[in-house]
C-alpha cells in the first residue's frame, strides 16, 4: 500500500519538483499540494494524507505556527523541508520541537536535488511508521527541585537520539536543575541545524547549552551538542574532561554517531558516567551503550510507549546494553539519581 503524501510549499517550482521526484519513488503517492497552511488545512481534512511535507517560511502563516495547530487538532506525521539559512535553521528546529518527525535541507550550493530526494523519501517512509500518539507528545515539563548536587567534573552524562529526539531532549533538559552533571549529546541532525538547536535549548533551560567546539571542557551545568556532520568524543580524565570534535567515517550512516560518543565515554569515564539512548531509527548507539554498561556505567533506554520511533532503544535493549528501561518523564530523575555522588546517596538514605 502506497504512502499518501501532501506537499505544502509556497514555491510552485518546489511543488512541481517534489511531485515529480516523490511520484517516481516506489511506494509513495503524492495525493495533493498546497501553497500555504490555509489551503493545506482544508486538503489534509479532505485527502487524509499519511505524511505531510512542510516548508516553514511561507506567507499568511509560518509553518511552525501551522504545525503547532495541526498537532493539537489533527495530528499527522510531518517532515519539514527547510532552507539552510540562519532563519530557516531556527524555524526548522522550532518545528521539530513542535512535533515534526524530521527535517530535510533544501538544495543549496553544496546539496543537490538528488541528495535531497533520497533523504526525503527515506524520511517519509520513516514518518509513515512513526508513533505520534498521546504518550509521545511532550507536555510542559515540571522541573525537578533546584538543589546542590555537589557534582564534580568527573561525572559525565551522555545522551543519544535521532527521530523524535529534539522534543524528547527538550523535555529532559528543561526538567533538570542548573547544577546538573556535564552532559554530552548526539542528536542526528543535518549540518547547519545543530547550532540553532543548541541555541533554542539554551533559551529554554536552566542549564547552559551550546554546540560543541573542539577542546571544550565538560563541566557541571553545561550541555555540549555534537555539531552536524562531525563526531564528538570524550577525552582527558576525571580531573578534567574535554571533548574532541572531528571528522571520521560514518557509523551506521550517521555523523555524528551515538556509538562513537558512547564508546569514548566508556573508555574515558567508565563507572563515572550515565548513558541514555532515546527515540530514533536504526541501531546507532546500541554497541556503544553496551560498552558503557560493561565499563560500569549506568545505562538507560527510553521505553516504547514514549518513543516516536522505538528503533535505537529497542536495539540497545535487545543486546543487553540497557540496565534500565524508562519513560521519557522518568529519565531526568534517573539521570540525577545515578549521577549523584556516593556521599549524596548515603545522605538521601539517612533517616
Secondary structure as the mmCIF struct_conf table of DSSP 4:
data_model
#
loop_
_struct_conf.conf_type_id
_struct_conf.id
_struct_conf.beg_label_comp_id
_struct_conf.beg_label_asym_id
_struct_conf.beg_label_seq_id
_struct_conf.end_label_comp_id
_struct_conf.end_label_asym_id
_struct_conf.end_label_seq_id
HELX_LH_PP_P HELX_LH_PP_P1 UNK A 2 UNK A 2
STRN STRN1 UNK A 3 UNK A 8
BEND BEND1 UNK A 10 UNK A 10
HELX_RH_AL_P HELX_RH_AL_P1 UNK A 12 UNK A 23
TURN_TY1_P TURN_TY1_P1 UNK A 24 UNK A 24
BEND BEND2 UNK A 25 UNK A 25
TURN_TY1_P TURN_TY1_P2 UNK A 26 UNK A 27
STRN STRN2 UNK A 28 UNK A 34
BEND BEND3 UNK A 35 UNK A 36
HELX_RH_AL_P HELX_RH_AL_P2 UNK A 37 UNK A 47
BEND BEND4 UNK A 50 UNK A 50
STRN STRN3 UNK A 51 UNK A 54
BEND BEND5 UNK A 56 UNK A 57
BEND BEND6 UNK A 59 UNK A 61
HELX_RH_AL_P HELX_RH_AL_P3 UNK A 63 UNK A 73
BEND BEND7 UNK A 74 UNK A 74
STRN STRN4 UNK A 77 UNK A 82
BEND BEND8 UNK A 84 UNK A 85
HELX_RH_AL_P HELX_RH_AL_P4 UNK A 86 UNK A 98
TURN_TY1_P TURN_TY1_P3 UNK A 99 UNK A 99
BEND BEND9 UNK A 101 UNK A 101
STRN STRN5 UNK A 102 UNK A 105
HELX_LH_PP_P HELX_LH_PP_P2 UNK A 106 UNK A 107
STRN STRN6 UNK A 108 UNK A 108
TURN_TY1_P TURN_TY1_P4 UNK A 109 UNK A 110
STRN STRN7 UNK A 111 UNK A 111
HELX_RH_AL_P HELX_RH_AL_P5 UNK A 113 UNK A 127
TURN_TY1_P TURN_TY1_P5 UNK A 128 UNK A 129
BEND BEND10 UNK A 133 UNK A 133
HELX_RH_3T_P HELX_RH_3T_P1 UNK A 134 UNK A 136
BEND BEND11 UNK A 137 UNK A 137
HELX_LH_PP_P HELX_LH_PP_P3 UNK A 139 UNK A 141
HELX_LH_PP_P HELX_LH_PP_P4 UNK A 143 UNK A 146
TURN_TY1_P TURN_TY1_P6 UNK A 153 UNK A 154
STRN STRN8 UNK A 156 UNK A 161
TURN_TY1_P TURN_TY1_P7 UNK A 163 UNK A 164
HELX_RH_AL_P HELX_RH_AL_P6 UNK A 165 UNK A 173
TURN_TY1_P TURN_TY1_P8 UNK A 174 UNK A 175
BEND BEND12 UNK A 176 UNK A 176
TURN_TY1_P TURN_TY1_P9 UNK A 178 UNK A 179
HELX_LH_PP_P HELX_LH_PP_P5 UNK A 180 UNK A 181
STRN STRN9 UNK A 182 UNK A 187
TURN_TY1_P TURN_TY1_P10 UNK A 191 UNK A 193
HELX_RH_AL_P HELX_RH_AL_P7 UNK A 194 UNK A 204
BEND BEND13 UNK A 206 UNK A 207
STRN STRN10 UNK A 208 UNK A 211
TURN_TY1_P TURN_TY1_P11 UNK A 214 UNK A 215
HELX_LH_PP_P HELX_LH_PP_P6 UNK A 216 UNK A 216
STRN STRN11 UNK A 217 UNK A 217
HELX_LH_PP_P HELX_LH_PP_P7 UNK A 218 UNK A 218
TURN_TY1_P TURN_TY1_P12 UNK A 220 UNK A 221
STRN STRN12 UNK A 222 UNK A 225
HELX_LH_PP_P HELX_LH_PP_P8 UNK A 226 UNK A 227
TURN_TY1_P TURN_TY1_P13 UNK A 228 UNK A 229
STRN STRN13 UNK A 231 UNK A 235
BEND BEND14 UNK A 236 UNK A 236
TURN_TY1_P TURN_TY1_P14 UNK A 238 UNK A 239
BEND BEND15 UNK A 240 UNK A 240
STRN STRN14 UNK A 242 UNK A 246
STRN STRN15 UNK A 251 UNK A 251
TURN_TY1_P TURN_TY1_P15 UNK A 252 UNK A 253
STRN STRN16 UNK A 254 UNK A 254
BEND BEND16 UNK A 255 UNK A 256
HELX_RH_AL_P HELX_RH_AL_P8 UNK A 258 UNK A 268
TURN_TY1_P TURN_TY1_P16 UNK A 269 UNK A 269
HELX_RH_3T_P HELX_RH_3T_P2 UNK A 270 UNK A 272
STRN STRN17 UNK A 273 UNK A 277
BEND BEND17 UNK A 279 UNK A 279
STRN STRN18 UNK A 280 UNK A 280
BEND BEND18 UNK A 281 UNK A 283
TURN_TY1_P TURN_TY1_P17 UNK A 284 UNK A 285
HELX_RH_AL_P HELX_RH_AL_P9 UNK A 286 UNK A 294
TURN_TY1_P TURN_TY1_P18 UNK A 295 UNK A 296
STRN STRN19 UNK A 298 UNK A 302
BEND BEND19 UNK A 304 UNK A 304
TURN_TY1_P TURN_TY1_P19 UNK A 305 UNK A 306
BEND BEND20 UNK A 308 UNK A 309
STRN STRN20 UNK A 310 UNK A 310
BEND BEND21 UNK A 311 UNK A 311
HELX_RH_AL_P HELX_RH_AL_P10 UNK A 312 UNK A 318
TURN_TY1_P TURN_TY1_P20 UNK A 319 UNK A 320
BEND BEND22 UNK A 323 UNK A 323
STRN STRN21 UNK A 324 UNK A 326
HELX_RH_AL_P HELX_RH_AL_P11 UNK A 328 UNK A 339
BEND BEND23 UNK A 340 UNK A 340
HELX_RH_AL_P HELX_RH_AL_P12 UNK A 342 UNK A 349
#
